[in-house]
Amino acid sequence: MWFKMKTWSLEAAQSEGTKISIRKILSCDAATAFKAFDDQHIPKWFKEIESARWISSEKEKAGAVRQVNLDIMNVREHFMTYDQGKRFTFHIKEASLPLLGAMIEDCQFKDLKDGTSEFIWDIYVEPKILSTILSPVVKLIYNRMFGKGTDNLVEYVKGM
């Protein structure tokens, strides 16, 4: 069973959502770091992700939909922007568990002069009513999960 989530614009999420922001310097260029988020790579470094696959006829572009199977639930990501090697933004369109009202992830990759890249991962969540009461706990859990995932990404791209 799928639960529809609120469709948010990035601007609305930035003004209304609980924000988790992670920034890291990666030992590869932006294009290589971007590839670490494709279906075959992401389960290798983001341990909560079991698999990911495109379910729309369009792939790797704005408007495309990807299903991600996590260890505790499944989600369908609707891509709002997809600029190969530079940036992608998606909102969670549906989830198998009704834990959040809305969620957007905005990932940016910027080449640095020394051949490395800066990775900026902004996550915006709108908790459900019960989760709103627990908002500090929800933010702590997401900070830990995405922080650990990003630490794993730093190590993973060294071998790409």
CYANA upper distance limits for C-alpha pairs under 8 A (distance plus 0.5 A):
  1 MET  CA     96 SER  CA      6.41
  2 TRP  CA     94 GLU  CA      6.44
  2 TRP  CA     95 ALA  CA      6.02
  2 TRP  CA     96 SER  CA      5.25
  2 TRP  CA     97 LEU  CA      7.88
  3 PHE  CA     94 GLU  CA      5.83
  3 PHE  CA     95 ALA  CA      5.77
  3 PHE  CA     96 SER  CA      6.49
  3 PHE  CA     97 LEU  CA      7.20
  3 PHE  CA     98 PRO  CA      6.54
  4 LYS  CA     93 LYS  CA      6.61
  4 LYS  CA     94 GLU  CA      4.96
  4 LYS  CA     95 ALA  CA      7.18
  5 MET  CA     92 ILE  CA      7.25
  5 MET  CA     93 LYS  CA      5.96
  5 MET  CA     94 GLU  CA      5.91
  5 MET  CA     95 ALA  CA      7.76
  5 MET  CA    100 LEU  CA      8.03
  5 MET  CA    101 GLY  CA      6.12
  5 MET  CA    102 ALA  CA      5.98
  6 LYS  CA     93 LYS  CA      7.85
  6 LYS  CA    101 GLY  CA      6.40
  6 LYS  CA    102 ALA  CA      5.57
  7 THR  CA     91 HIS  CA      7.67
  7 THR  CA     93 LYS  CA      7.43
  7 THR  CA    102 ALA  CA      7.42
  8 TRP  CA     12 ALA  CA      6.71
  8 TRP  CA     13 ALA  CA      6.77
  8 TRP  CA     91 HIS  CA      7.69
  8 TRP  CA    102 ALA  CA      7.50
  8 TRP  CA    103 MET  CA      8.34
  8 TRP  CA    104 ILE  CA      8.10
  9 SER  CA     13 ALA  CA      6.74
 10 LEU  CA     14 GLN  CA      6.60
 10 LEU  CA    104 ILE  CA      7.68
 11 GLU  CA     15 SER  CA      6.96
 12 ALA  CA     16 GLU  CA      6.33
 12 ALA  CA     17 GLY  CA      8.12
 13 ALA  CA     17 GLY  CA      5.32
 13 ALA  CA    103 MET  CA      8.49
 13 ALA  CA    104 ILE  CA      7.67
 13 ALA  CA    124 TYR  CA      6.45
 13 ALA  CA    125 VAL  CA      8.02
 14 GLN  CA     19 LYS  CA      7.97
 14 GLN  CA    124 TYR  CA      7.49
 16 GLU  CA    126 GLU  CA      8.22
 17 GLY  CA    124 TYR  CA      5.74
 17 GLY  CA    125 VAL  CA      5.76
 17 GLY  CA    126 GLU  CA      5.78
 18 THR  CA    124 TYR  CA      5.91
 18 THR  CA    125 VAL  CA      5.71
 18 THR  CA    126 GLU  CA      6.83
 18 THR  CA    139 LYS  CA      8.01
 19 LYS  CA    122 ASP  CA      7.36
 19 LYS  CA    123 ILE  CA      6.20
 19 LYS  CA    124 TYR  CA      5.13
 19 LYS  CA    125 VAL  CA      7.18
 20 ILE  CA    122 ASP  CA      6.32
 20 ILE  CA    123 ILE  CA      5.56
 20 ILE  CA    124 TYR  CA      6.91
 20 ILE  CA    139 LYS  CA      7.77
 20 ILE  CA    142 TYR  CA      8.05
 20 ILE  CA    143 ASN  CA      6.87
 21 SER  CA    120 ILE  CA      7.88
 21 SER  CA    121 TRP  CA      6.29
 21 SER  CA    122 ASP  CA      4.98
 21 SER  CA    123 ILE  CA      6.79
 22 ILE  CA    119 PHE  CA      8.50
 22 ILE  CA    120 ILE  CA      6.43
 22 ILE  CA    121 TRP  CA      5.62
 22 ILE  CA    122 ASP  CA      6.90
 22 ILE  CA    146 PHE  CA      8.41
 22 ILE  CA    147 GLY  CA      7.46
 22 ILE  CA    150 THR  CA      8.35
 23 ARG  CA    118 GLU  CA      7.58
 23 ARG  CA    119 PHE  CA      6.11
 23 ARG  CA    120 ILE  CA      5.15
 23 ARG  CA    121 TRP  CA      6.86
 24 LYS  CA    118 GLU  CA      6.32
 24 LYS  CA    119 PHE  CA      5.74
 24 LYS  CA    120 ILE  CA      7.28
 24 LYS  CA    150 THR  CA      8.17
 24 LYS  CA    154 VAL  CA      8.19
 25 ILE  CA    116 THR  CA      7.41
 25 ILE  CA    117 SER  CA      6.20
 25 ILE  CA    118 GLU  CA      5.08
 25 ILE  CA    119 PHE  CA      6.68
 25 ILE  CA    154 VAL  CA      8.26
 26 LEU  CA     33 ALA  CA      7.95
 26 LEU  CA    116 THR  CA      6.17
 26 LEU  CA    117 SER  CA      5.73
 26 LEU  CA    118 GLU  CA      6.67
 26 LEU  CA    119 PHE  CA      7.45
 26 LEU  CA    154 VAL  CA      6.18
 26 LEU  CA    157 VAL  CA      7.77
 27 SER  CA    115 GLY  CA      8.01
 27 SER  CA    116 THR  CA      5.29
 27 SER  CA    117 SER  CA      7.24
 27 SER  CA    154 VAL  CA      7.85
 27 SER  CA    157 VAL  CA      7.42
 27 SER  CA    158 LYS  CA      6.65
 28 CYS  CA     32 THR  CA      6.75
 28 CYS  CA     33 ALA  CA      6.97
 28 CYS  CA    115 GLY  CA      6.83
 28 CYS  CA    116 THR  CA      5.15
 28 CYS  CA    117 SER  CA      6.55
 28 CYS  CA    157 VAL  CA      7.17
 28 CYS  CA    158 LYS  CA      7.56
 29 ASP  CA     33 ALA  CA      6.89
 29 ASP  CA    110 LYS  CA      8.46
 29 ASP  CA    111 ASP  CA      6.22
 29 ASP  CA    112 LEU  CA      8.18
 29 ASP  CA    115 GLY  CA      6.15
 29 ASP  CA    116 THR  CA      5.52
 29 ASP  CA    117 SER  CA      5.61
 30 ALA  CA     34 PHE  CA      6.54
 30 ALA  CA     85 GLY  CA      6.33
 30 ALA  CA     86 LYS  CA      7.09
 30 ALA  CA    109 PHE  CA      5.62
 30 ALA  CA    110 LYS  CA      6.12
 30 ALA  CA    111 ASP  CA      5.74
 30 ALA  CA    116 THR  CA      7.97
 30 ALA  CA    117 SER  CA      5.79
 30 ALA  CA    118 GLU  CA      7.98
 30 ALA  CA    119 PHE  CA      8.42
 31 ALA  CA     35 LYS  CA      6.94
 31 ALA  CA     84 GLN  CA      8.00
 31 ALA  CA     85 GLY  CA      4.64
 31 ALA  CA     86 LYS  CA      7.52
 31 ALA  CA    109 PHE  CA      8.29
 32 THR  CA     36 ALA  CA      7.26
 32 THR  CA     85 GLY  CA      7.93
 32 THR  CA    157 VAL  CA      8.03
 32 THR  CA    160 MET  CA      7.75
 33 ALA  CA     37 PHE  CA      8.07
 33 ALA  CA     85 GLY  CA      8.20
 33 ALA  CA    109 PHE  CA      7.82
 33 ALA  CA    117 SER  CA      8.30
 33 ALA  CA    157 VAL  CA      6.99
 34 PHE  CA     38 ASP  CA      8.18
 34 PHE  CA     84 GLN  CA      7.95
 34 PHE  CA     85 GLY  CA      5.68
 34 PHE  CA     86 LYS  CA      7.57
 34 PHE  CA     87 ARG  CA      8.41
 34 PHE  CA    109 PHE  CA      7.43
 35 LYS  CA     41 HIS  CA      7.97
 35 LYS  CA     85 GLY  CA      7.97
 36 ALA  CA     41 HIS  CA      5.69
 36 ALA  CA     42 ILE  CA      6.35
 36 ALA  CA    153 LEU  CA      8.23
 36 ALA  CA    157 VAL  CA      7.57
 37 PHE  CA     41 HIS  CA      6.61
 37 PHE  CA     42 ILE  CA      5.43
 38 ASP  CA     42 ILE  CA      6.45
 39 ASP  CA     43 PRO  CA      7.94
 39 ASP  CA     51 SER  CA      7.56
 39 ASP  CA     52 ALA  CA      5.45
 39 ASP  CA     53 ARG  CA      6.24
 40 GLN  CA     44 LYS  CA      8.22
 40 GLN  CA     51 SER  CA      8.47
 40 GLN  CA     52 ALA  CA      8.07
 41 HIS  CA     45 TRP  CA      7.67
 42 ILE  CA     46 PHE  CA      6.29
 42 ILE  CA     49 ILE  CA      7.77
 42 ILE  CA     51 SER  CA      8.45
 42 ILE  CA     52 ALA  CA      8.26
 43 PRO  CA     47 LYS  CA      6.66
 43 PRO  CA     48 GLU  CA      8.11
 43 PRO  CA     49 ILE  CA      5.55
 43 PRO  CA     50 GLU  CA      6.08
 43 PRO  CA     51 SER  CA      6.33
 43 PRO  CA     52 ALA  CA      8.01
 45 TRP  CA    149 GLY  CA      7.18
 45 TRP  CA    152 ASN  CA      5.91
 45 TRP  CA    153 LEU  CA      6.26
 45 TRP  CA    156 TYR  CA      6.77
 46 PHE  CA    149 GLY  CA      5.42
 46 PHE  CA    150 THR  CA      8.30
 46 PHE  CA    152 ASN  CA      7.36
 46 PHE  CA    153 LEU  CA      7.90
 47 LYS  CA    149 GLY  CA      7.60
 48 GLU  CA     70 LEU  CA      5.90
 48 GLU  CA     71 ASP  CA      5.83
 48 GLU  CA     72 ILE  CA      8.47
 49 ILE  CA     68 VAL  CA      7.45
 49 ILE  CA     69 ASN  CA      6.46
 49 ILE  CA     70 LEU  CA      4.84
 49 ILE  CA     71 ASP  CA      6.76
 50 GLU  CA     68 VAL  CA      8.17
 50 GLU  CA     69 ASN  CA      6.01
 50 GLU  CA     70 LEU  CA      5.89
 50 GLU  CA     71 ASP  CA      6.83
 51 SER  CA     68 VAL  CA      6.37
 51 SER  CA     69 ASN  CA      5.75
 51 SER  CA     70 LEU  CA      7.71
 52 ALA  CA     66 ARG  CA      7.32
 52 ALA  CA     67 GLN  CA      6.15
 52 ALA  CA     68 VAL  CA      4.82
 52 ALA  CA     69 ASN  CA      6.72
 53 ARG  CA     66 ARG  CA      6.00
 53 ARG  CA     67 GLN  CA      6.01
 53 ARG  CA     68 VAL  CA      7.16
 54 TRP  CA     59 LYS  CA      6.65
 54 TRP  CA     64 ALA  CA      8.04
 54 TRP  CA     65 VAL  CA      6.48
 54 TRP  CA     66 ARG  CA      4.62
 54 TRP  CA     67 GLN  CA      6.69
 55 ILE  CA     64 ALA  CA      8.50
 55 ILE  CA     65 VAL  CA      6.31
 55 ILE  CA     66 ARG  CA      5.93
 55 ILE  CA     67 GLN  CA      6.90
 56 SER  CA     64 ALA  CA      6.25
 56 SER  CA     65 VAL  CA      5.75
 56 SER  CA     66 ARG  CA      7.57
 57 SER  CA     64 ALA  CA      8.04
 58 GLU  CA     63 GLY  CA      7.98
 58 GLU  CA     64 ALA  CA      5.76
 58 GLU  CA     65 VAL  CA      8.26
 59 LYS  CA     64 ALA  CA      5.89
 59 LYS  CA     65 VAL  CA      7.88
 60 GLU  CA     64 ALA  CA      6.98
 60 GLU  CA     82 TYR  CA      7.16
 61 LYS  CA     79 PHE  CA      7.50
 61 LYS  CA     81 THR  CA      7.48
 61 LYS  CA     82 TYR  CA      5.47
 61 LYS  CA     83 ASP  CA      8.02
 62 ALA  CA     79 PHE  CA      5.59
 62 ALA  CA     80 MET  CA      5.56
 62 ALA  CA     81 THR  CA      5.24
 62 ALA  CA     82 TYR  CA      5.69
 63 GLY  CA     78 HIS  CA      6.87
 63 GLY  CA     79 PHE  CA      5.84
 63 GLY  CA     80 MET  CA      6.56
 63 GLY  CA     81 THR  CA      8.28
 64 ALA  CA     78 HIS  CA      6.50
 64 ALA  CA     79 PHE  CA      6.03
 65 VAL  CA     76 ARG  CA      7.02
 65 VAL  CA     77 GLU  CA      5.94
 65 VAL  CA     78 HIS  CA      5.11
 65 VAL  CA     79 PHE  CA      6.77
 66 ARG  CA     76 ARG  CA      6.12
 66 ARG  CA     77 GLU  CA      5.66
 66 ARG  CA     78 HIS  CA      7.27
 67 GLN  CA     74 ASN  CA      7.67
 67 GLN  CA     75 VAL  CA      6.27
 67 GLN  CA     76 ARG  CA      4.89
 67 GLN  CA     77 GLU  CA      6.72
 68 VAL  CA     74 ASN  CA      6.24
 68 VAL  CA     75 VAL  CA      5.87
 68 VAL  CA     76 ARG  CA      6.76
 68 VAL  CA     77 GLU  CA      8.00
 69 ASN  CA     73 MET  CA      6.90
 69 ASN  CA     74 ASN  CA      4.88
 69 ASN  CA     75 VAL  CA      7.04
 70 LEU  CA     74 ASN  CA      5.97
 70 LEU  CA     75 VAL  CA      8.24
 73 MET  CA     95 ALA  CA      7.69
 73 MET  CA     96 SER  CA      6.19
 73 MET  CA     97 LEU  CA      6.78
 74 ASN  CA     95 ALA  CA      6.24
 74 ASN  CA     96 SER  CA      5.80
 74 ASN  CA     97 LEU  CA      8.20
 75 VAL  CA     92 ILE  CA      7.01
 75 VAL  CA     93 LYS  CA      7.96
 75 VAL  CA     94 GLU  CA      6.20
 75 VAL  CA     95 ALA  CA      4.84
 75 VAL  CA     96 SER  CA      6.91
 76 ARG  CA     92 ILE  CA      6.23
 76 ARG  CA     93 LYS  CA      6.01
 76 ARG  CA     94 GLU  CA      5.73
 76 ARG  CA     95 ALA  CA      6.92
 77 GLU  CA     90 PHE  CA      6.42
 77 GLU  CA     91 HIS  CA      6.19
 77 GLU  CA     92 ILE  CA      5.12
 77 GLU  CA     93 LYS  CA      6.20
 77 GLU  CA     94 GLU  CA      8.01
 78 HIS  CA     90 PHE  CA      5.75
 78 HIS  CA     91 HIS  CA      5.95
 78 HIS  CA     92 ILE  CA      6.71
 78 HIS  CA     93 LYS  CA      6.35
 79 PHE  CA     88 PHE  CA      7.67
 79 PHE  CA     89 THR  CA      6.33
 79 PHE  CA     90 PHE  CA      4.59
 79 PHE  CA     91 HIS  CA      7.14
 80 MET  CA     88 PHE  CA      7.94
 80 MET  CA     89 THR  CA      5.93
 80 MET  CA     90 PHE  CA      5.63
 80 MET  CA     91 HIS  CA      7.76
 81 THR  CA     87 ARG  CA      7.77
 81 THR  CA     88 PHE  CA      5.57
 81 THR  CA     89 THR  CA      5.54
 81 THR  CA     90 PHE  CA      7.44
 82 TYR  CA     87 ARG  CA      6.53
 82 TYR  CA     88 PHE  CA      4.86
 82 TYR  CA     89 THR  CA      7.18
 83 ASP  CA     87 ARG  CA      5.60
 83 ASP  CA     88 PHE  CA      6.55
 84 GLN  CA     88 PHE  CA      8.26
 85 GLY  CA    109 PHE  CA      7.40
 86 LYS  CA    108 GLN  CA      6.31
 86 LYS  CA    109 PHE  CA      5.37
 86 LYS  CA    110 LYS  CA      7.05
 87 ARG  CA    106 ASP  CA      8.00
 87 ARG  CA    107 CYS  CA      6.02
 87 ARG  CA    108 GLN  CA      4.89
 87 ARG  CA    109 PHE  CA      6.53
 88 PHE  CA    106 ASP  CA      6.61
 88 PHE  CA    107 CYS  CA      5.93
 88 PHE  CA    108 GLN  CA      7.26
 89 THR  CA    104 ILE  CA      7.63
 89 THR  CA    105 GLU  CA      6.13
 89 THR  CA    106 ASP  CA      4.83
 89 THR  CA    107 CYS  CA      6.66
 90 PHE  CA    104 ILE  CA      6.15
 90 PHE  CA    105 GLU  CA      6.10
 90 PHE  CA    106 ASP  CA      7.23
 91 HIS  CA    102 ALA  CA      8.01
 91 HIS  CA    103 MET  CA      6.10
 91 HIS  CA    104 ILE  CA      4.71
 91 HIS  CA    105 GLU  CA      6.93
 92 ILE  CA    102 ALA  CA      7.28
 92 ILE  CA    103 MET  CA      6.07
 92 ILE  CA    104 ILE  CA      6.91
 98 PRO  CA    128 LYS  CA      8.36
 99 LEU  CA    127 PRO  CA      7.60
 99 LEU  CA    128 LYS  CA      6.83
 99 LEU  CA    131 SER  CA      7.88
100 LEU  CA    125 VAL  CA      7.59
100 LEU  CA    126 GLU  CA      6.56
100 LEU  CA    127 PRO  CA      5.08
100 LEU  CA    128 LYS  CA      5.47
100 LEU  CA    131 SER  CA      7.95
101 GLY  CA    125 VAL  CA      8.10
101 GLY  CA    126 GLU  CA      5.74
101 GLY  CA    127 PRO  CA      5.85
101 GLY  CA    128 LYS  CA      5.48
102 ALA  CA    125 VAL  CA      6.21
102 ALA  CA    126 GLU  CA      5.46
102 ALA  CA    127 PRO  CA      7.56
103 MET  CA    123 ILE  CA      7.75
103 MET  CA    124 TYR  CA      6.03
103 MET  CA    125 VAL  CA      4.92
103 MET  CA    126 GLU  CA      6.80
104 ILE  CA    123 ILE  CA      6.30
104 ILE  CA    124 TYR  CA      5.69
104 ILE  CA    125 VAL  CA      7.14
105 GLU  CA    121 TRP  CA      7.57
105 GLU  CA    122 ASP  CA      6.35
105 GLU  CA    123 ILE  CA      5.03
105 GLU  CA    124 TYR  CA      6.95
106 ASP  CA    120 ILE  CA      8.44
106 ASP  CA    121 TRP  CA      6.34
106 ASP  CA    122 ASP  CA      5.64
106 ASP  CA    123 ILE  CA      6.87
107 CYS  CA    119 PHE  CA      7.76
107 CYS  CA    120 ILE  CA      6.24
107 CYS  CA    121 TRP  CA      5.12
107 CYS  CA    122 ASP  CA      6.98
108 GLN  CA    119 PHE  CA      6.31
108 GLN  CA    120 ILE  CA      5.56
108 GLN  CA    121 TRP  CA      7.03
109 PHE  CA    117 SER  CA      7.08
109 PHE  CA    118 GLU  CA      6.27
109 PHE  CA    119 PHE  CA      5.30
109 PHE  CA    120 ILE  CA      7.02
110 LYS  CA    117 SER  CA      5.82
110 LYS  CA    118 GLU  CA      5.58
110 LYS  CA    119 PHE  CA      7.10
111 ASP  CA    115 GLY  CA      7.38
111 ASP  CA    116 THR  CA      6.76
111 ASP  CA    117 SER  CA      4.88
111 ASP  CA    118 GLU  CA      6.99
112 LEU  CA    116 THR  CA      5.91
112 LEU  CA    117 SER  CA      5.57
112 LEU  CA    118 GLU  CA      7.39
126 GLU  CA    132 THR  CA      8.47
127 PRO  CA    131 SER  CA      5.54
127 PRO  CA    132 THR  CA      5.70
127 PRO  CA    135 SER  CA      7.45
127 PRO  CA    138 VAL  CA      8.48
128 LYS  CA    132 THR  CA      6.41
129 ILE  CA    133 ILE  CA      7.46
130 LEU  CA    134 LEU  CA      7.28
131 SER  CA    135 SER  CA      6.19
131 SER  CA    138 VAL  CA      7.41
134 LEU  CA    138 VAL  CA      6.62
135 SER  CA    139 LYS  CA      6.54
136 PRO  CA    140 LEU  CA      6.68
137 VAL  CA    141 ILE  CA      6.70
138 VAL  CA    142 TYR  CA      6.70
139 LYS  CA    143 ASN  CA      6.40
140 LEU  CA    144 ARG  CA      6.62
141 ILE  CA    145 MET  CA      6.63
142 TYR  CA    146 PHE  CA      6.39
142 TYR  CA    147 GLY  CA      8.45
143 ASN  CA    147 GLY  CA      6.07
144 ARG  CA    148 LYS  CA      6.42
145 MET  CA    149 GLY  CA      6.63
146 PHE  CA    150 THR  CA      6.54
147 GLY  CA    151 ASP  CA      6.73
148 LYS  CA    152 ASN  CA      6.75
149 GLY  CA    153 LEU  CA      6.71
150 THR  CA    154 VAL  CA      6.77
151 ASP  CA    155 GLU  CA      7.26
152 ASN  CA    156 TYR  CA      6.53
153 LEU  CA    157 VAL  CA      6.59
154 VAL  CA    158 LYS  CA      7.50
155 GLU  CA    159 GLY  CA      8.11
156 TYR  CA    160 MET  CA      7.57
